[in-house]
Amino acid sequence: MILISETLLLQNIKFENHSELVKLMERIYPPSYKHLWKNEDCSWYLDKSYGLTNFKQELNNTDAFYYFVINNSEIVGILRLVINQPLKEFPNQLTTYLHRIYLSEESQGKGIAQQLFNWVEKTAKQNNNKHIWLEAMDTQLQAIKFYNKQGYKAINKMSLEFNRIHKHLRGMFLMSKTV
């Protein structure tokens, strides 16, 4: 366990936590993202991202850290980051990739994400990483506004090639912050 504050903890996600992770993501992902998917069916993405094969690969990455976010003794989300992740926009520099941060709707707006971003920045600095980067859907305006407030800037734009996502909702920003 990593203590972020009196009420906020990070707990390592291990292999034996797979079914708990899947249930959590089936609960917290769709309310914010199902509108992106044709027929509002995001099951393909959940299977792809949290299925056993991908989960094992992600756990085997020794530069990755995968956590349950626990607030007031309740699991409210996940956080996954990869230190020393290469990024073509910053050749020859160490970067931290904030790969996933998902919080349940009921836990949003309570300062949890702010505390997590502060911790990620501290972790990046401790690992001598000069940048933190993430990818954000360009239609998730609330998230982009939050990332901008944290000092992240859009440095590139891309498009997801998932046919199951509505074509006009496939846009992504690559966002970065220098630490």
Long-range contacts (C-beta under 8 A, 24 or more apart in sequence): 2-67, 2-119, 4-115, 4-116, 4-119, 5-115, 7-71, 7-72, 8-69, 8-70, 8-71, 8-112, 8-115, 8-116, 9-69, 9-70, 9-71, 10-67, 10-68, 10-69, 10-70, 10-79, 10-119, 11-67, 11-68, 11-70, 11-75, 12-65, 12-66, 12-67, 13-59, 13-66, 13-67, 13-68, 13-78, 14-59, 15-55, 15-56, 15-59, 17-68, 18-50, 18-52, 18-55, 20-68, 20-75, 21-50, 21-55, 21-68, 21-78, 22-46, 22-50, 24-68, 24-75, 24-77, 24-78, 25-49, 25-50, 25-78, 25-102, 27-104, 28-76, 28-77, 28-102, 28-103, 28-104, 28-105, 29-102, 31-105, 32-102, 32-105, 32-140, 33-137, 35-169, 36-137, 36-139, 36-165, 36-166, 36-169, 37-164, 37-165, 37-166, 38-164, 38-165, 38-166, 41-164, 44-162, 44-164, 45-162, 45-164, 64-99, 65-123, 69-103, 69-107, 69-112, 69-116, 71-107, 71-110, 71-112, 76-103, 76-104, 76-106, 76-107, 76-112, 77-101, 77-102, 77-103, 77-104, 77-107, 77-112, 78-102, 79-116, 79-120, 81-120, 81-123, 83-123, 83-124, 83-127, 83-129, 84-127, 84-129, 85-133, 87-131, 87-133, 87-176, 89-133, 89-155, 89-156, 89-174, 89-176, 90-130, 90-131, 90-176, 93-130, 93-131, 94-127, 94-128, 94-129, 94-130, 95-124, 95-129, 95-130, 95-131, 95-132, 95-133, 95-176, 96-120, 96-123, 96-124, 96-127, 96-129, 96-131, 96-132, 96-133, 97-132, 97-133, 97-134, 98-132, 98-133, 98-134, 99-134, 101-134, 113-146, 114-150, 117-150, 121-177, 121-179, 124-179, 125-179, 129-179, 130-178, 130-179, 131-176, 131-177, 131-178, 131-179, 132-176, 132-177, 132-179, 133-174, 133-175, 133-176, 133-177, 134-174, 134-175, 134-176, 135-172, 135-173, 135-174, 135-175, 136-172, 136-173, 136-175, 137-169, 137-171, 137-172, 138-171, 138-172, 138-173, 139-169, 139-171, 144-173, 144-175, 147-175, 150-177, 151-177, 152-176, 152-177, 153-177
